């Protein structure tokens, strides 16, 4: 009798859960382009048009429903074996259509022409276009909502928020005078750097550094400009081992040898550029990596000594200490 009641309770529980999932659709969502999209049912054939979208889908638990991605999708490892619909900025529209998707998860970098062409074919297209860390967290929740994986998305973003807070709690009140000057480059001939509005720029600030490049996006910069701004840390980022190639070029450059970063051996290769430059769940790993480079190079807190000396009674304690020292010498 007891076993029978357990079975009945289990069946009822499963039925309630399934009913809740069924009742969740249709849902109306607003994507990053401000477009309202109606999702009629749980997407079962998803085509991802960017590596970070693919990472998000797998991270929230919808990876088994992704039927195709781009040639740049390398994480998680399962993404390598997905059917390919072309590159990130060179999507093969026919290949997308042939996958019979019930959801296409696009990104601004795919290009408006491609996105509009897919929409004109009556495909369900949701476009992401994150600009900040908060946008990334919100997009993870959005994808979780669309795919019926809200709980997993909430758990993931809560963990990411905690990891971010662990670092920003230490850095947010540090004055600019203590923050090291940082240069983040992705190539050396010519020299391309991460400027304002890029994810590396955002992470450098969160990690406690000052990005020396104020121009927007990914500008080309001159060696003379780098020497003039004198970075104390240079981070070299290149795919497929390119980080080390760039680092060797920087450390071997006689002009850049004038910078504090080169003189003090503070030129570092990015371990995995995708964790710093892609708007996916692993960006918290990139933040931790940059903080690891930046934190040891913080300028000493000049107020630390004055804070101690201004403590009430400090003068009396110091005087007593000096008297004891004199007395102990006389006793000897």
C-alpha positions in Angstrom: 0.0 0.0 0.0 2.8 2.4 0.9 4.7 1.6 -2.3 1.5 2.2 -4.3 1.0 5.6 -2.6 4.6 6.5 -3.4 4.1 5.6 -7.1 0.9 7.7 -7.2 2.6 10.7 -5.6 5.5 10.4 -8.1 3.1 10.3 -11.1 1.2 13.3 -9.7 4.4 15.2 -9.3 5.6 14.5 -12.8 2.2 15.4 -14.2 2.2 18.8 -12.4 5.7 19.5 -13.7 4.8 18.6 -17.2 1.7 20.7 -17.0 3.7 23.7 -15.7 6.0 23.4 -18.7 3.1 23.1 -21.1 1.4 26.1 -19.5 4.6 28.2 -19.8 4.1 28.6 -23.6 3.3 30.6 -25.6 5.5 33.3 -24.2 6.4 36.8 -25.5 9.9 38.0 -25.2 11.8 41.1 -26.2 15.2 40.5 -27.8 18.2 42.9 -27.7 17.0 44.6 -30.9 13.8 45.6 -29.1 11.8 43.1 -31.2 8.9 41.2 -29.6 9.0 37.5 -30.5 6.4 34.9 -29.6 7.7 31.5 -28.6 4.8 29.1 -29.1 6.4 26.0 -27.7 9.6 24.6 -26.3 12.3 25.0 -29.0 13.6 21.6 -30.0 15.7 22.5 -33.1 17.9 25.5 -32.3 20.4 27.0 -34.7 23.0 29.2 -33.0 24.8 31.9 -35.1 27.6 32.7 -32.7 30.1 31.0 -30.4 28.8 32.8 -27.3 25.2 32.0 -28.0 26.2 28.3 -28.3 28.0 28.5 -25.0 24.9 30.0 -23.3 22.6 27.4 -24.8 24.8 24.5 -23.5 25.3 26.2 -20.1 21.6 26.5 -19.4 20.9 22.9 -20.3 19.6 23.3 -23.9 22.7 21.9 -25.6 21.0 18.7 -26.7 18.5 20.8 -28.7 21.1 22.7 -30.7 21.3 21.2 -34.2 23.8 23.6 -35.8 26.3 26.3 -35.1 29.2 28.2 -36.7 32.6 27.1 -37.7 34.0 29.1 -34.8 32.0 27.1 -32.1 34.6 25.3 -30.1 33.2 25.3 -26.5 31.9 23.2 -25.0 33.8 20.4 -26.8 30.4 18.9 -28.0 29.9 22.1 -30.0 32.7 21.1 -32.4 30.6 18.3 -33.7 27.5 20.4 -34.5 26.4 20.8 -38.1 27.9 24.0 -39.4 26.0 26.9 -41.1 29.1 29.0 -42.0 31.1 31.6 -40.1 30.0 34.2 -37.6 29.8 37.0 -40.2 29.3 34.8 -43.2 26.2 32.8 -42.3 24.9 30.5 -45.1 21.2 31.2 -45.1 20.4 28.1 -47.1 22.2 25.9 -44.6 20.2 27.5 -41.8 16.9 26.8 -43.6 17.9 23.2 -44.3 18.2 22.5 -40.6 14.4 23.3 -40.2 15.0 25.3 -37.0 12.1 26.3 -34.7 14.5 28.9 -33.2 17.5 30.8 -34.6 19.6 32.5 -31.9 21.4 35.3 -33.8 23.8 38.1 -32.7 24.3 41.6 -33.9 27.6 40.7 -35.5 25.9 38.4 -38.0 24.8 41.6 -39.8 21.4 43.1 -40.3 21.1 41.8 -43.8 21.5 38.2 -42.7 19.2 38.7 -39.7 16.5 40.3 -41.8 16.8 37.7 -44.5 16.2 34.9 -42.0 13.2 36.7 -40.6 11.8 37.2 -44.1 11.8 33.4 -44.5 9.4 33.2 -41.5 12.0 31.7 -39.2 11.8 32.4 -35.5 14.8 34.7 -34.9 15.9 36.1 -31.5 18.9 38.5 -31.6 21.3 39.1 -28.8 23.6 42.2 -28.6 25.1 42.5 -25.2 27.3 45.5 -24.4 28.0 45.0 -20.7 28.4 42.3 -18.0 24.9 43.0 -16.9 23.7 42.5 -20.4 25.4 39.1 -20.5 23.7 38.0 -17.3 20.3 39.2 -18.6 20.8 37.4 -21.9 21.6 34.1 -20.1 18.3 34.5 -18.2 16.5 35.3 -21.5 17.8 32.2 -23.2 16.9 30.1 -20.1 13.3 31.5 -20.3 13.0 30.9 -24.1 14.2 27.3 -23.8 12.3 26.4 -20.6 15.5 26.3 -18.5 14.7 29.2 -16.2 16.0 27.5 -13.0 19.3 26.5 -14.6 19.8 30.0 -15.9 19.0 31.6 -12.6 21.4 29.3 -10.8 24.2 30.0 -13.4 23.8 33.8 -13.2 23.6 33.7 -9.4 27.0 31.9 -9.4 28.4 34.3 -11.9 27.2 37.3 -9.9 28.9 35.9 -6.8 32.2 35.4 -8.6 32.0 38.9 -10.0 31.2 40.4 -6.6 34.1 38.6 -5.0 36.4 40.6 -7.2 34.6 44.0 -7.5 34.1 44.1 -3.7 37.9 44.3 -3.5 38.4 46.8 -6.3 35.4 49.2 -6.5 36.7 51.6 -3.9 40.4 51.6 -5.0 41.3 55.2 -6.1 42.6 55.6 -9.7 46.0 56.7 -8.3 46.6 53.1 -7.1 45.3 51.3 -10.2 48.0 50.1 -12.7 47.9 51.3 -16.3 46.9 48.4 -18.6 47.1 47.7 -22.3 45.2 44.8 -23.9 46.2 44.0 -27.5 45.0 41.4 -30.0 47.7 41.9 -32.6 51.0 43.7 -33.0 51.5 44.5 -36.7 49.6 46.8 -36.8 48.8 47.0 -33.1 45.1 46.5 -32.4 44.0 47.2 -28.8 40.8 46.9 -26.7 39.3 50.3 -26.3 36.3 51.8 -24.5 33.1 49.8 -24.8 34.8 46.4 -25.4 34.5 43.5 -22.9 38.2 43.5 -22.1 37.9 47.2 -21.2 35.0 46.5 -18.9 36.8 43.6 -17.3 40.0 45.6 -16.8 38.1 48.2 -14.9 36.2 45.6 -12.8 39.5 43.9 -12.0 41.1 47.1 -10.7 43.0 48.5 -13.6 43.0 51.5 -15.9 42.8 50.9 -19.6 45.2 53.3 -21.3 43.1 53.2 -24.6 40.2 55.6 -24.4 39.1 55.3 -28.1 36.0 53.2 -28.7 36.0 49.6 -29.9 39.2 48.0 -31.2 41.4 50.8 -32.6 44.8 50.6 -34.3 47.4 52.3 -32.1 50.9 53.4 -32.7 54.0 52.3 -30.8 54.8 55.9 -30.0 51.3 56.3 -28.4 51.9 53.2 -26.3 55.3 54.5 -25.1 53.7 57.9 -24.3 51.0 56.3 -22.2 53.5 53.9 -20.6 51.5 50.9 -19.6 52.5 49.0 -16.5 50.9 45.8 -17.7 50.4 44.6 -21.2 48.1 41.6 -21.9 48.5 39.8 -25.2 45.5 38.0 -26.7 45.6 35.8 -29.7 43.7 32.6 -30.7 45.4 29.3 -31.1 48.6 30.1 -29.3 48.7 33.6 -30.8 49.0 35.1 -27.3 52.6 34.0 -27.1 53.4 35.1 -30.6 52.2 38.6 -29.7 54.0 38.6 -26.4 57.3 37.7 -28.0 56.9 40.5 -30.5 56.2 43.0 -27.7 59.0 42.0 -25.4 61.4 41.9 -28.3 60.6 45.4 -29.5 63.3 47.9 -28.7 61.0 50.9 -28.7 58.5 49.2 -26.3 61.4 48.3 -24.1 61.0 51.8 -22.7 57.6 51.0 -21.1 57.3 49.9 -17.5 55.5 46.7 -18.5 58.4 45.5 -20.6 61.1 46.7 -18.2 59.5 45.0 -15.3 58.5 41.8 -17.1 54.8 42.5 -16.8 53.8 41.3 -20.3 51.3 38.5 -20.0 49.7 36.0 -22.5 45.9 35.6 -22.2 45.3 32.0 -21.3 42.1 31.7 -23.4 41.0 34.9 -25.2 37.4 33.6 -25.5 36.9 33.9 -21.8 37.7 37.6 -21.9 36.3 38.6 -25.3 33.2 36.5 -25.8 29.9 37.5 -24.1 29.3 34.1 -22.5 29.2 32.4 -19.1 33.0 31.9 -19.0 33.6 35.6 -18.9 33.9 35.4 -15.1 36.9 33.2 -15.7 38.4 36.0 -17.8 37.7 38.5 -15.1 39.5 36.3 -12.6 42.5 36.0 -14.9 42.8 39.7 -15.4 42.5 40.4 -11.7 45.3 37.9 -11.2 47.5 40.0 -13.4 46.4 43.4 -12.1 46.0 42.9 -8.3 49.8 42.2 -7.6 50.6 45.5 -9.4 48.4 47.8 -7.4 50.3 50.8 -6.0 50.8 50.7 -2.2 48.1 52.5 -0.2 49.8 55.7 0.9 47.1 56.3 3.5 47.9 53.0 5.4 50.6 54.6 7.5 48.7 57.8 8.2 45.6 55.8 9.2 47.6 54.0 11.9 49.3 57.2 13.1 46.0 58.9 13.4 44.6 56.2 15.7 43.6 57.7 19.1 46.3 57.1 21.7 48.9 56.2 19.0 51.3 59.0 20.2 51.2 57.8 23.8 51.8 54.2 22.8 54.8 55.2 20.7 56.2 57.3 23.6 55.8 54.4 26.1 57.5 52.1 23.6 60.5 54.4 23.3 60.8 54.7 27.1 60.8 50.9 27.5 63.5 50.7 24.9 65.7 53.2 26.7 65.1 51.5 30.1 65.9 48.0 28.7 69.2 49.3 27.4 70.2 50.8 30.8 69.4 47.5 32.5 71.9 45.7 30.2 
